[in-house]
Amino acid sequence: MDRPTVICHMLMALDGKIDGPFFSASETMPALRKYGEVRRFYDCPATIYGTTTMAEGYADGFVSDLPETDAVFPRKDYLGDSDVKNYIVSLDGEGVLKWHGKYLEKKGRPKAHVIEVLTEKAPDRYLAYLRGFGISYLFAGKKTIDCSLLLRKLKTLFGIDRVMLAGGGVTNQAFAAAGLIDELSIVLAPTADGDSGSASLFETGGFSSASPAAYSLKAVERIENDTLWLRYISKNRRKTQ
Ligand SMILES: NC(=O)c1ccc[n+]([C@@H]2O[C@H](COP(=O)([O-])OP(=O)(O)OC[C@H]3O[C@@H](n4cnc5c(N)ncnc54)[C@H](OP(=O)(O)O)[C@@H]3O)[C@@H](O)[C@H]2O)c1
């Protein structure tokens, strides 16, 4: 296969939501623990997140003070040096996320090199900003990110064979609509809050179509406090594009 295997791994409430008040219910805690355990079980060398998820939980929010520069950079991929082979892959089509360095170190997770995924809309000033940190960046589309092209680049340029796709919903749907999810892993908390404003597992969000995808059940594990770990294989996956 000319792309990495894609495992979409998410923690979800009974109403299909992936964020919202249900996270603070005590009955959700076993699901949170299981979510981390399962992430370690898959042991993927790279994890992909959307812009919103990156800004909230991994990058330093949004950048407001890009350095002035007259430099013009070709729209070519840039690979910064890395002393690790774990990667955080950040969808950031327009180049808006703020960073403090080329590595992310989160408690309980291996140190990871940042790979920014841009479109040609990202300004030169942002490319200069990333180069200043030695953050790698890839171009994967003119106006929106072509997920298939991105995956092929992760394989050919970084030798990545397996990635965890870890949300949010808009990002998950961009890959699902292109037939690029191989396995879907859901830790289902026995809670729900019905919050209409929270993201769902899959959301078109203006980046993809609402074409239905089908999955076949691979395994179900019942754990503490009625939490379930559900594993599905996608019936719509495309090996190559
Ligand atoms: N429960 C869990 O396991 C879990 C895991 C992760 C996240 N979450 C939650 O999910 C929520 C965020 O989800 P979300 O769906 O709103 O956002 P998201 O998927 O994190 O980010 C969406 C953004 O990513 C960029 N993007 C995605 N696909 C793209 C494409 N093909 N081309 C160009 N840009 C693309 C766009 O940014 P721009 O619009 O800026 O261009 C888009 O608006 C957060 O509340 C987070 O806490 C939950």
The ligand as a Gaussian input file, in Angstrom:
#p B3LYP/6-31G(d) Opt

LIG

0 1
 N      -13.255000      12.530000      22.263000
 C      -12.159000      12.464000      21.546000
 O      -11.573000      11.364000      21.408000
 C      -11.649000      13.692000      20.851000
 C      -10.455000      13.638000      20.114000
 C      -10.041000      14.794000      19.447000
 C      -10.800000      15.958000      19.502000
 N      -11.939000      15.973000      20.229000
 C      -12.774000      17.204000      20.291000
 O      -13.184000      17.539000      18.981000
 C      -13.474000      18.939000      18.956000
 C      -12.953000      19.554000      17.684000
 O      -13.506000      18.893000      16.591000
 P      -13.842000      19.670000      15.242000
 O      -14.470000      18.690000      14.344000
 O      -14.592000      20.908000      15.585000
 O      -12.418000      20.173000      14.715000
 P      -11.078000      19.453000      14.197000
 O      -11.406000      18.278000      13.334000
 O      -10.150000      19.287000      15.323000
 O      -10.501000      20.627000      13.295000
 C      -11.249000      21.043000      12.168000
 C      -10.415000      22.000000      11.376000
 O       -9.264000      21.329000      10.853000
 C       -8.995000      21.840000       9.560000
 N       -9.261000      20.785000       8.561000
 C       -9.811000      19.572000       8.746000
 N       -9.877000      18.894000       7.576000
 C       -9.350000      19.703000       6.658000
 C       -9.137000      19.577000       5.261000
 N       -9.429000      18.458000       4.568000
 N       -8.592000      20.617000       4.598000
 C       -8.255000      21.754000       5.275000
 N       -8.427000      21.923000       6.615000
 C       -8.967000      20.898000       7.276000
 C       -9.955000      23.021000       9.361000
 O       -9.358000      24.166000       9.933000
 P       -9.643000      25.667000       9.394000
 O      -11.129000      25.810000       9.331000
 O       -8.972000      26.538000      10.413000
 O       -8.991000      25.760000       8.065000
 C      -11.132000      22.572000      10.169000
 O      -12.015000      23.608000      10.522000
 C      -12.810000      19.547000      20.169000
 O      -13.817000      19.959000      21.051000
 C      -12.002000      18.400000      20.766000
 O      -11.966000      18.458000      22.171000
 C      -12.391000      14.867000      20.897000

